[in-house]
Amino acid sequence: MFRPTSREPNFENFIKMLSKQPSRPVLFEFIISSDKERFLTGSMYNDSTEWDRVLTTIRAFDSAGYDHAPIIIRGMEFPRHEEVHENVRTKSLNEGTMITDWKTFKEYPWQDVNNCDFDLIKRAGKFLHPKVKFTPFSHDGILENTIGIVGYENLCLMLYDDPKLVEAIFYEVGKRIAEYFERCLEYDKVGAIICNDDWGFNTQTMLPPDVLRKYVFPWYKKIVGMAHQKNKFALLHSCGYYHDIINDIIYDMKFDGKHSFEDKIVPVEKAYLDLKGKIAVVGGIDVNFLTRASKEEVYDRAIKLLRLTKEEGGFALGSGNSIPDFIPLDNYLAMLQAAFDEDKL
């Protein structure tokens, strides 16, 4: 297995990072692609079954020096019409539509949270380092799943044509996502949850802020509250423009950390200066930069970020979104290395 450092992982450093400066730099990642996990785990890599994939992720995050390990519990996927496309690089937000009116709403095969095998957290937790905690996430979020089963344009029209139906759909989706996280939070091996739900495009939110406040944000306020009641933490992974809703994120929903940043929206350096002392900035090195820059440029930017955040804390080093397979391995490792070169900070 790859081991860039002999330092011991400890989720307490992750907790300290959320509000102040931990004793050493903290790393965060939401998803690491299979090719990077294969490198990090070496001969121990195995993706044959869901159980094997969970254990591989645990090993990969451990070997790379993270204090947490993400996990998803299958069984709460919201069914969508599958449309097969060959040789495409993107897909439309209007695909997958299954609910168009009250009739299709009543016919929709809503998932039951009891389909999820939450004891996977307990079983897999035995393979965590004793001081590491899980950070569960869901299969898409409340807005993403609603768009997935209604269609983006259909949802925009439905907000005017039949707001009662919109309210009913958001209720059914929100209720299930909340139940999912409530069950995850029951386990001692869970230290924080990651609420993953994209709310913005590059220059505006996907729906008007008032619409998000009516249908989406109350559910996350409830979910974050459940985490805090159990003395655990809640991170928001949400892509896109956020200026019009950042106060909702911080002061209403009360998330502990914000993840997902893009240079073309807000570079992470500026985001940190804007948000420090209000909410932790988690990750943030732009994925496009990680892909196109040299490994020296990646390392230099990571070091400068750690220096910028050293005094006041509230920052974890990582990508602005995730580590897909197209990010060069050397660039990913250069970012990791910056966190271990404490003598450079």
Protein Blocks (a to p, Z undefined) as FASTA:
>chain_A
ZZfbfbdcdfklmmmmmmmccfbdcdddfbdcfklmmmmnmmmpcckbmklmmmmmmmmm
mmnopabdcdddehiaccddddddehiabdcfkgoiabfbfklmmmpccddfklpcfklm
mmmmmmpcfkbccddddehifklmmmmmnopklmmmmmmmmmmlmmmmmmmmmmmmmmmm
mmmmmpmklmbdcddddfbdfkbcfbdfklmmmmmmmmmmmmmmmmmmnopacddddedj
fklmmmmmmmmnopabdehiafklmgfklmmmmmgokacceejiafklmmmmcfklmmmm
mmmmmmmmmmngoiacddfkbccfklcfklmmmmmmmmmmmmlZZ
